[in-house]
Amino acid sequence: MAALVIAEHDNATIKAATLNTVTAAAACGGDVHVLVAGANAAEAAKAAARIAGVAKVLHADGAQFEHGLAENVAAQVLAIARDYTHVLFPATASGKNAAPRVAAKLDVAQVSDVTKIHGAYTFERPIYAGNAIATVQSSDKVKVLTIRTTAFDPAPASGGNAAVEAVPVVADAGKSKFVGQEIAKSDRPELTAAKIIVSGGRALGSSEKFQEVLTPLADKLNAAIGASRAAVDAGYAANDLQVGQTGKIVAPQLYVACGISGAIQHLAGMKDSKVIVAINKDEEAPIFSVADYGLVADLFQAVPELVKTL
């Protein structure tokens, strides 16, 4: 019995989500293998081989994998998937794009957004926006899983010494092509990997106030900035800052929610944070039901005072 982790990488380094997925794969039992499908990605394959707990790295190198197009990645996975009992993808945009293609072609049920693994056949996943946890058993010969990375500790990125094996490369599927990308650059930590997040809601009133109030606090804490869906929909913050069921799932060491009411959609994305601090003038706000520390106050006064104190 062996599990195959589909690595996320930039052809030179392994992305953090892969480390969490390796931990999940180890919980399935058996050996853990990692597939690195990329273009001139030998360095990424070497990095995957150094991950603690990885027994083997399968390296598929071809120009068609340079940008991680889902059709090509899925085809490469399908070429080797039947040798494994479990195929695991991080539950990221890339993973959720490729995994259903693999499950459909294998004619198996995908188990999505897994948060806990009870051995080889039984898994937990949230349903109803995280208000309930479903325990799912799968008897499929190959189990295709997407892993909620915030639910698993990352495997150590060093300490392993796995063998790297080149595998036959599938042809370009020819169904899509990479046109271009625009990458926003920021000095702040990446939202899903940040240890501290300062988030704002609709109560901030405008994009100007959003930046004016939250930026000094985030600077003091060296934190990433997040936003509720209401703040994003109102145009106060960019889409890529949205935390919640339809945004990004985060689990930092500290989550500071400023002017966020705590709608179910938002709680689903951050309630696994280790420490939650809520600042809201509405003492009945649902956010206080999950907060470790709550301050009933006007955020326009409380946040600047907190910055001064820090």
C-alpha positions as a Markdown table, in Angstrom:
| # | Residue | x | y | z |
|---|---|---|---|---|
| 1 | Met | 0.0 | 0.0 | 0.0 |
| 2 | Ala | 1.4 | 3.4 | -1.0 |
| 3 | Ala | 0.1 | 7.0 | -1.2 |
| 4 | Leu | 1.0 | 9.4 | -4.0 |
| 5 | Val | 1.2 | 13.1 | -3.2 |
| 6 | Ile | 0.9 | 15.5 | -6.2 |
| 7 | Ala | 3.5 | 18.2 | -5.4 |
| 8 | Glu | 2.9 | 21.9 | -5.9 |
| 9 | His | 6.0 | 23.7 | -7.0 |
| 10 | Asp | 7.4 | 26.5 | -9.1 |
| 11 | Asn | 9.9 | 24.2 | -11.0 |
| 12 | Ala | 12.6 | 25.2 | -8.5 |
| 13 | Thr | 11.2 | 24.9 | -5.0 |
| 14 | Ile | 8.4 | 22.9 | -3.3 |
| 15 | Lys | 5.4 | 25.0 | -2.1 |
| 16 | Ala | 4.4 | 24.7 | 1.5 |
| 17 | Ala | 1.0 | 23.1 | 0.8 |
| 18 | Thr | 2.9 | 19.9 | -0.3 |
| 19 | Leu | 4.5 | 19.5 | 3.1 |
| 20 | Asn | 1.1 | 19.4 | 4.8 |
| 21 | Thr | -0.2 | 16.9 | 2.2 |
| 22 | Val | 2.8 | 14.6 | 2.9 |
| 23 | Thr | 1.8 | 14.5 | 6.5 |
| 24 | Ala | -1.8 | 13.6 | 5.5 |
| 25 | Ala | -0.4 | 10.9 | 3.2 |
| 26 | Ala | 1.6 | 9.3 | 6.0 |
| 27 | Ala | -1.6 | 9.0 | 8.0 |
| 28 | Cys | -3.0 | 6.8 | 5.3 |
| 29 | Gly | -0.5 | 4.1 | 6.0 |
| 30 | Gly | 2.2 | 2.7 | 3.8 |
| 31 | Asp | 5.0 | 4.5 | 1.8 |
| 32 | Val | 4.6 | 8.0 | 0.7 |
| 33 | His | 5.7 | 8.9 | -2.9 |
| 34 | Val | 5.7 | 12.4 | -4.4 |
| 35 | Leu | 5.1 | 13.2 | -8.1 |
| 36 | Val | 6.9 | 16.3 | -9.4 |
| 37 | Ala | 5.6 | 17.1 | -12.8 |
| 38 | Gly | 7.3 | 20.2 | -14.2 |
| 39 | Ala | 9.6 | 21.7 | -16.8 |
| 40 | Asn | 13.3 | 21.7 | -15.9 |
| 41 | Ala | 12.2 | 20.9 | -12.4 |
| 42 | Ala | 15.2 | 18.8 | -11.2 |
| 43 | Glu | 15.7 | 21.2 | -8.3 |
| 44 | Ala | 12.1 | 20.8 | -7.2 |
| 45 | Ala | 12.4 | 17.1 | -7.4 |
| 46 | Lys | 15.6 | 17.2 | -5.2 |
| 47 | Ala | 13.7 | 19.4 | -2.7 |
| 48 | Ala | 10.9 | 16.9 | -2.6 |
| 49 | Ala | 13.4 | 14.1 | -1.9 |
| 50 | Arg | 14.6 | 16.0 | 1.1 |
| 51 | Ile | 11.1 | 16.0 | 2.7 |
| 52 | Ala | 11.1 | 13.8 | 5.8 |
| 53 | Gly | 8.9 | 10.8 | 5.4 |
| 54 | Val | 9.0 | 10.6 | 1.6 |
| 55 | Ala | 10.2 | 7.2 | 0.3 |
| 56 | Lys | 10.4 | 8.0 | -3.4 |
| 57 | Val | 10.1 | 11.0 | -5.8 |
| 58 | Leu | 8.7 | 10.5 | -9.3 |
| 59 | His | 10.0 | 13.1 | -11.7 |
| 60 | Ala | 8.1 | 13.8 | -14.9 |
| 61 | Asp | 9.9 | 16.5 | -16.9 |
| 62 | Gly | 8.3 | 18.1 | -19.9 |
| 63 | Ala | 7.6 | 21.5 | -21.4 |
| 64 | Gln | 3.8 | 20.8 | -21.1 |
| 65 | Phe | 4.1 | 20.9 | -17.3 |
| 66 | Glu | 5.8 | 24.3 | -17.0 |
| 67 | His | 2.7 | 26.1 | -15.9 |
| 68 | Gly | 0.9 | 23.3 | -14.2 |
| 69 | Leu | -2.1 | 23.1 | -16.6 |
| 70 | Ala | -4.7 | 20.8 | -15.0 |
| 71 | Glu | -5.3 | 18.7 | -18.1 |
| 72 | Asn | -1.6 | 17.8 | -18.5 |
| 73 | Val | -1.0 | 17.2 | -14.8 |
| 74 | Ala | -4.1 | 15.0 | -14.5 |
| 75 | Ala | -3.0 | 12.9 | -17.5 |
| 76 | Gln | 0.4 | 12.4 | -15.9 |
| 77 | Val | -1.2 | 11.3 | -12.6 |
| 78 | Leu | -3.5 | 8.9 | -14.4 |
| 79 | Ala | -0.5 | 7.3 | -16.1 |
| 80 | Ile | 0.7 | 6.1 | -12.7 |
| 81 | Ala | -2.3 | 6.3 | -10.3 |
| 82 | Arg | -3.4 | 2.7 | -10.5 |
| 83 | Asp | -0.1 | 1.7 | -8.7 |
| 84 | Tyr | -1.4 | 3.5 | -5.6 |
| 85 | Thr | -4.1 | 3.1 | -3.0 |
| 86 | His | -4.3 | 6.8 | -2.3 |
| 87 | Val | -3.7 | 9.9 | -4.5 |
| 88 | Leu | -3.6 | 13.2 | -2.6 |
| 89 | Phe | -3.8 | 16.7 | -3.8 |
| 90 | Pro | -3.5 | 19.9 | -1.7 |
| 91 | Ala | -7.0 | 21.5 | -1.6 |
| 92 | Thr | -5.6 | 24.6 | -3.3 |
| 93 | Ala | -6.8 | 26.2 | -6.6 |
| 94 | Ser | -4.4 | 23.9 | -8.5 |
| 95 | Gly | -5.3 | 20.8 | -6.6 |
| 96 | Lys | -9.0 | 21.3 | -6.9 |
| 97 | Asn | -8.6 | 21.8 | -10.6 |
| 98 | Ala | -6.8 | 18.6 | -11.3 |
| 99 | Ala | -8.2 | 16.2 | -8.7 |
| 100 | Pro | -11.7 | 15.9 | -10.1 |
| 101 | Arg | -10.3 | 15.0 | -13.5 |
| 102 | Val | -8.3 | 12.2 | -12.0 |
| 103 | Ala | -11.2 | 10.9 | -10.0 |
| 104 | Ala | -13.6 | 11.0 | -12.9 |
| 105 | Lys | -11.2 | 9.1 | -15.2 |
| 106 | Leu | -10.6 | 6.5 | -12.5 |
| 107 | Asp | -14.4 | 6.2 | -11.9 |
| 108 | Val | -14.0 | 6.7 | -8.2 |
| 109 | Ala | -15.6 | 9.1 | -5.7 |
| 110 | Gln | -13.4 | 12.0 | -4.7 |
| 111 | Val | -13.2 | 12.9 | -1.0 |
| 112 | Ser | -12.8 | 16.6 | -0.8 |
| 113 | Asp | -11.3 | 19.0 | 1.8 |
| 114 | Val | -10.1 | 16.2 | 4.1 |
| 115 | Thr | -9.3 | 17.5 | 7.6 |
| 116 | Lys | -8.6 | 14.3 | 9.4 |
| 117 | Ile | -7.5 | 10.7 | 8.4 |
| 118 | His | -8.5 | 7.7 | 10.5 |
| 119 | Gly | -6.4 | 5.1 | 8.6 |
| 120 | Ala | -6.6 | 3.9 | 5.0 |
| 121 | Tyr | -10.4 | 4.0 | 4.5 |
| 122 | Thr | -12.0 | 6.6 | 6.8 |
| 123 | Phe | -11.7 | 10.4 | 6.5 |
| 124 | Glu | -13.3 | 13.5 | 8.0 |
| 125 | Arg | -14.4 | 16.5 | 6.0 |
| 126 | Pro | -16.4 | 19.6 | 6.9 |
| 127 | Ile | -19.9 | 20.1 | 5.4 |
| 128 | Tyr | -22.6 | 22.8 | 5.7 |
| 129 | Ala | -19.9 | 25.6 | 5.8 |
| 130 | Gly | -18.0 | 23.8 | 8.5 |
| 131 | Asn | -21.0 | 23.5 | 10.9 |
| 132 | Ala | -20.8 | 19.7 | 10.8 |
| 133 | Ile | -18.1 | 17.2 | 10.2 |
| 134 | Ala | -18.8 | 14.2 | 8.0 |
| 135 | Thr | -17.0 | 10.9 | 8.6 |
| 136 | Val | -16.6 | 9.3 | 5.2 |
| 137 | Gln | -15.5 | 5.7 | 4.3 |
| 138 | Ser | -14.3 | 4.8 | 0.9 |
| 139 | Ser | -13.9 | 1.3 | -0.5 |
| 140 | Asp | -12.6 | 2.5 | -3.9 |
| 141 | Lys | -9.4 | 0.8 | -5.0 |
| 142 | Val | -7.8 | 4.2 | -5.5 |
| 143 | Lys | -8.9 | 6.9 | -3.1 |
| 144 | Val | -8.6 | 10.4 | -4.5 |
| 145 | Leu | -8.4 | 13.0 | -1.8 |
| 146 | Thr | -7.9 | 16.8 | -1.6 |
| 147 | Ile | -6.4 | 17.8 | 1.7 |
| 148 | Arg | -7.2 | 21.0 | 3.7 |
| 149 | Thr | -3.6 | 21.9 | 4.4 |
| 150 | Thr | -4.4 | 24.0 | 7.5 |
| 151 | Ala | -5.7 | 20.9 | 9.2 |
| 152 | Phe | -2.3 | 19.1 | 9.1 |
| 153 | Asp | 1.1 | 20.0 | 10.4 |
| 154 | Pro | 3.8 | 20.4 | 7.7 |
| 155 | Ala | 6.3 | 17.6 | 7.2 |
| 156 | Pro | 9.9 | 18.8 | 7.8 |
| 157 | Ala | 11.3 | 20.1 | 4.6 |
| 158 | Ser | 14.7 | 18.5 | 5.3 |
| 159 | Gly | 15.9 | 15.2 | 6.8 |
| 160 | Gly | 14.7 | 12.9 | 4.1 |
| 161 | Asn | 16.8 | 11.1 | 1.5 |
| 162 | Ala | 14.4 | 9.7 | -1.0 |
| 163 | Ala | 15.4 | 8.3 | -4.4 |
| 164 | Val | 14.4 | 10.4 | -7.4 |
| 165 | Glu | 13.1 | 8.3 | -10.3 |
| 166 | Ala | 12.3 | 9.6 | -13.8 |
| 167 | Val | 9.0 | 8.4 | -15.1 |
| 168 | Pro | 7.7 | 8.3 | -18.7 |
| 169 | Val | 6.1 | 11.6 | -19.6 |
| 170 | Val | 2.6 | 11.8 | -21.2 |
| 171 | Ala | 2.1 | 13.9 | -24.3 |
| 172 | Asp | 0.6 | 17.4 | -24.1 |
| 173 | Ala | -3.2 | 17.0 | -23.9 |
| 174 | Gly | -3.6 | 20.0 | -26.3 |
| 175 | Lys | -6.8 | 21.1 | -24.6 |
| 176 | Ser | -5.6 | 24.3 | -23.0 |
| 177 | Lys | -2.6 | 26.7 | -23.3 |
| 178 | Phe | -0.9 | 29.1 | -20.9 |
| 179 | Val | -1.4 | 32.7 | -22.0 |
| 180 | Gly | 0.0 | 34.8 | -19.2 |
| 181 | Gln | -0.3 | 35.7 | -15.5 |
| 182 | Glu | -0.2 | 38.7 | -13.4 |
| 183 | Ile | 1.4 | 38.1 | -10.0 |
| 184 | Ala | 0.8 | 40.7 | -7.2 |
| 185 | Lys | 3.9 | 41.3 | -5.2 |
| 186 | Ser | 3.8 | 42.2 | -1.5 |
| 187 | Asp | 6.2 | 42.5 | 1.3 |
| 188 | Arg | 3.6 | 40.9 | 3.6 |
| 189 | Pro | 3.4 | 37.2 | 4.4 |
| 190 | Glu | 1.3 | 35.2 | 2.0 |
| 191 | Leu | -2.2 | 34.9 | 3.5 |
| 192 | Thr | -2.6 | 31.2 | 3.7 |
| 193 | Ala | 0.9 | 30.7 | 5.2 |
| 194 | Ala | 0.9 | 33.7 | 7.6 |
| 195 | Lys | 1.3 | 33.1 | 11.3 |
| 196 | Ile | -0.6 | 36.3 | 12.1 |
| 197 | Ile | -3.5 | 37.8 | 10.2 |
| 198 | Val | -5.3 | 41.1 | 10.7 |
| 199 | Ser | -8.7 | 41.0 | 9.0 |
| 200 | Gly | -11.3 | 43.7 | 8.3 |
| 201 | Gly | -15.0 | 43.7 | 7.6 |
| 202 | Arg | -17.7 | 45.9 | 6.1 |
| 203 | Ala | -17.7 | 48.1 | 9.3 |
| 204 | Leu | -14.6 | 49.8 | 8.1 |
| 205 | Gly | -16.7 | 51.7 | 5.6 |
| 206 | Ser | -14.3 | 52.4 | 2.7 |
| 207 | Ser | -11.2 | 51.1 | 1.1 |
| 208 | Glu | -9.3 | 54.2 | 2.4 |
| 209 | Lys | -10.4 | 53.4 | 6.0 |
| 210 | Phe | -9.6 | 49.7 | 5.5 |
| 211 | Gln | -6.0 | 50.6 | 4.7 |
| 212 | Glu | -5.7 | 53.5 | 7.2 |
| 213 | Val | -6.9 | 51.4 | 10.2 |
| 214 | Leu | -5.5 | 47.9 | 9.4 |
| 215 | Thr | -2.1 | 48.6 | 7.8 |
| 216 | Pro | -0.5 | 50.1 | 10.9 |
| 217 | Leu | -1.6 | 47.2 | 13.0 |
| 218 | Ala | -0.4 | 44.7 | 10.4 |
| 219 | Asp | 2.9 | 46.5 | 10.2 |
| 220 | Lys | 3.4 | 46.3 | 14.0 |
| 221 | Leu | 2.6 | 42.5 | 14.0 |
| 222 | Asn | 4.3 | 41.7 | 10.7 |
| 223 | Ala | 1.0 | 40.2 | 9.8 |
| 224 | Ala | -0.9 | 39.4 | 6.5 |
| 225 | Ile | -4.1 | 41.3 | 5.8 |
| 226 | Gly | -7.4 | 39.6 | 5.2 |
| 227 | Ala | -11.0 | 40.6 | 4.6 |
| 228 | Ser | -14.5 | 39.3 | 5.0 |
| 229 | Arg | -16.6 | 38.7 | 1.9 |
| 230 | Ala | -18.7 | 41.7 | 2.7 |
| 231 | Ala | -15.7 | 43.9 | 2.6 |
| 232 | Val | -14.5 | 42.5 | -0.7 |
| 233 | Asp | -18.0 | 42.7 | -2.2 |
| 234 | Ala | -18.2 | 46.4 | -1.1 |
| 235 | Gly | -14.9 | 47.1 | -2.9 |
| 236 | Tyr | -12.9 | 47.8 | 0.3 |
| 237 | Ala | -10.4 | 45.0 | -0.3 |
| 238 | Ala | -9.0 | 42.9 | -3.2 |
| 239 | Asn | -10.5 | 39.5 | -4.0 |
| 240 | Asp | -7.3 | 37.7 | -3.1 |
| 241 | Leu | -7.6 | 38.9 | 0.6 |
| 242 | Gln | -11.0 | 37.2 | 1.1 |
| 243 | Val | -11.1 | 34.8 | 4.0 |
| 244 | Gly | -14.0 | 32.4 | 4.2 |
| 245 | Gln | -15.8 | 29.4 | 2.6 |
| 246 | Thr | -15.6 | 31.0 | -0.9 |
| 247 | Gly | -12.2 | 32.7 | -0.2 |
| 248 | Lys | -9.1 | 31.3 | 1.5 |
| 249 | Ile | -9.0 | 28.9 | 4.4 |
| 250 | Val | -6.5 | 30.0 | 7.1 |
| 251 | Ala | -5.4 | 28.8 | 10.4 |
| 252 | Pro | -2.7 | 31.2 | 11.8 |
| 253 | Gln | -1.4 | 31.4 | 15.3 |
| 254 | Leu | -3.2 | 34.7 | 15.8 |
| 255 | Tyr | -6.3 | 36.0 | 13.9 |
| 256 | Val | -7.4 | 39.6 | 14.7 |
| 257 | Ala | -11.0 | 40.3 | 13.3 |
| 258 | Cys | -11.8 | 44.0 | 13.1 |
| 259 | Gly | -15.4 | 45.0 | 12.4 |
| 260 | Ile | -16.3 | 41.5 | 11.2 |
| 261 | Ser | -19.7 | 40.2 | 12.3 |
| 262 | Gly | -18.8 | 36.6 | 12.0 |
| 263 | Ala | -21.1 | 35.2 | 9.3 |
| 264 | Ile | -21.0 | 31.5 | 8.8 |
| 265 | Gln | -19.2 | 31.9 | 5.5 |
| 266 | His | -16.4 | 33.8 | 7.2 |
| 267 | Leu | -16.1 | 31.5 | 10.2 |
| 268 | Ala | -15.7 | 28.5 | 7.9 |
| 269 | Gly | -12.4 | 30.0 | 6.7 |
| 270 | Met | -10.8 | 31.0 | 10.0 |
| 271 | Lys | -12.3 | 29.3 | 13.0 |
| 272 | Asp | -9.4 | 26.8 | 13.2 |
| 273 | Ser | -7.0 | 29.7 | 14.1 |
| 274 | Lys | -5.1 | 29.0 | 17.3 |
| 275 | Val | -6.0 | 32.4 | 18.9 |
| 276 | Ile | -8.9 | 34.6 | 17.7 |
| 277 | Val | -9.3 | 38.2 | 18.8 |
| 278 | Ala | -12.5 | 40.0 | 17.8 |
| 279 | Ile | -13.0 | 43.8 | 17.9 |
| 280 | Asn | -16.6 | 44.8 | 17.3 |
| 281 | Lys | -19.0 | 47.3 | 18.8 |
| 282 | Asp | -22.0 | 44.9 | 18.5 |
| 283 | Glu | -21.8 | 42.7 | 21.6 |
| 284 | Glu | -24.2 | 40.2 | 19.9 |
| 285 | Ala | -22.0 | 39.7 | 16.9 |
| 286 | Pro | -21.5 | 35.9 | 16.1 |
| 287 | Ile | -17.7 | 36.4 | 15.9 |
| 288 | Phe | -17.6 | 36.5 | 19.7 |
| 289 | Ser | -18.9 | 32.9 | 19.9 |
| 290 | Val | -15.6 | 31.7 | 18.4 |
| 291 | Ala | -13.2 | 34.4 | 19.7 |
| 292 | Asp | -10.7 | 33.6 | 22.5 |
| 293 | Tyr | -10.6 | 37.3 | 23.3 |
| 294 | Gly | -13.3 | 39.8 | 22.5 |
| 295 | Leu | -13.4 | 43.6 | 22.8 |
| 296 | Val | -16.7 | 45.4 | 22.5 |
| 297 | Ala | -15.6 | 48.7 | 21.2 |
| 298 | Asp | -15.5 | 51.1 | 18.3 |
| 299 | Leu | -12.7 | 49.7 | 16.1 |
| 300 | Phe | -11.8 | 53.2 | 14.9 |
| 301 | Gln | -10.7 | 54.0 | 18.4 |
| 302 | Ala | -9.6 | 50.6 | 19.7 |
| 303 | Val | -7.3 | 49.6 | 16.8 |
| 304 | Pro | -5.2 | 52.9 | 16.8 |
| 305 | Glu | -4.9 | 52.6 | 20.6 |
| 306 | Leu | -3.7 | 49.0 | 20.2 |
| 307 | Val | -1.1 | 50.1 | 17.7 |
| 308 | Lys | 0.1 | 52.8 | 20.1 |
| 309 | Thr | 0.4 | 50.2 | 22.9 |
| 310 | Leu | 2.3 | 47.8 | 20.7 |
